[in-house]
């Protein structure tokens, strides 16, 4: 059972060293609590202190009077890595005074970077491990397409830095992002690089991992739900379907593929999924049709999948660019080309589609049944 407590305006005493308690300290400060940090190490220098925090030396387990002076006025006591003897003594006093006490794991001592896949933008599609990494971070560098609306709630008090790029507009260059990641980690901080989709699917996660390795910074990767699969699913389009398609190919449309690549895609068959391809959609579709793709092949462009603004354009691939323009479908969007698109209920039940495809669409569904 999880019980949420509101510490705003209440006195909270955190027991732990400055480094290990830094994340708990930040969360309670951001919640509006009046925080005292009782540390067993030397008190931080004046320049290193947070102005809203009271700092005190941690009493010994035998110093009952000292402990009572600290915890007596408190509403909540937080144990961040206490020794067993001191934890037991504080627990006794807390029980006697009818106070609340919770335990938290100390923050990591060494700096590290975690590349986190945020999925296609909806907070609910974050993995449990991703949420844990966000909560335990000191700083989060997030992308434009990452799930950001609830970041302040998921990771209260964590420093948030927007390093997002939009098509043909990179206000913070990639090398600057990598330098920021590694520099902060070398300070001993836990850095999360939050990316849309999966870090290793057109996300430059491999480059960021290499930058960490070259800088001697520990780096971990938490995969995310790739928009290449999730966004079609948001429009009820499976990228594979028994009897219809047994493979799918994901390509970047940021730059148009060359004719040989397009010919290879057509020969391979299966489903084609295009990411970042809206600006070059007309050229890509024309190239695929020149390479032998049937212009009557079902296709779809799904804008902002899994968001409240999600919209789709579905039509024969030869007419898809015109349909996208008619409906003003914009990036970010995922394009799906293949008979699997005809499996989507909204596609099959369209009178226009039935007229356009006739037996082709119906036979595809018959093979799938």
SULTACOR-V870957 format. One line per field, one symbol per residue. ss: DSSP state (a for helix, b for strand, c for the rest). burial: I if it has 16 or more other ideal C-beta (glycine too) atoms within 10 Angstrom, else O. A space follows every 10 residues. Layout:
ss->???
burial->???
//
This chain:
ss->cccccccccc bbbbbccccc caaaaaaaaa cccbbbbbbc cccccaaacc ccbbbbbccc cccaaaaaaa accccbbbbb cccaaaaaaa aaaaaaaccb bbbbcccccc cbbbbbbcbc ccaaaccaaa aaaaacccbb bbcccccccc aaaaccccbb bbcccbccbc cccaaaaaaa aaaaaacccb bbbbbcbccc ccccaaaaaa aaaaaccbbb bbccccaaaa aaaacccccc bcccbccbbb bbccccccaa aaaaaaaacc bbbbbccccc aaaaaaaaaa cccccccbbb bbbccccccc bbbbbbaaaa aaaaaaaccc ccbbbbbcaa aaacaaaacc aaaaaaacaa aaaaaaaac
burial->OOOOOOIOOI IIIIIIIIOI IIIIIIIIIO IOIIIIIIII OOOOOOOOOO OOIOOOOIIO IOOOOOIOOI IOOIOIIIII IIOOOIIOII OOIIOOOOIO IOOIOIIIOO IIIIIIIIII IIIOIIIOOI IOIIOIIIII IIIIIIIIOO IOOIIOIIOO OOIIIOOOOO OOOOOOIIOI IIOIIOOOII IIIIIIIIII IIIIIOOIIO IIOOIOIOIO IIIIIIIIII IIIIIOIIIO IOOIIOOIII IOIOOIIOOO OIIOIIOOOI IIIIIIIIII IOOIIOIIIO IOIOOIIIII IIIIIIIOOI IIIIIIIIII IOIIOOOOIO IIIIIIIIII IIIIOOIIOI OOIOOIIOOO IOOIOOOIO
//
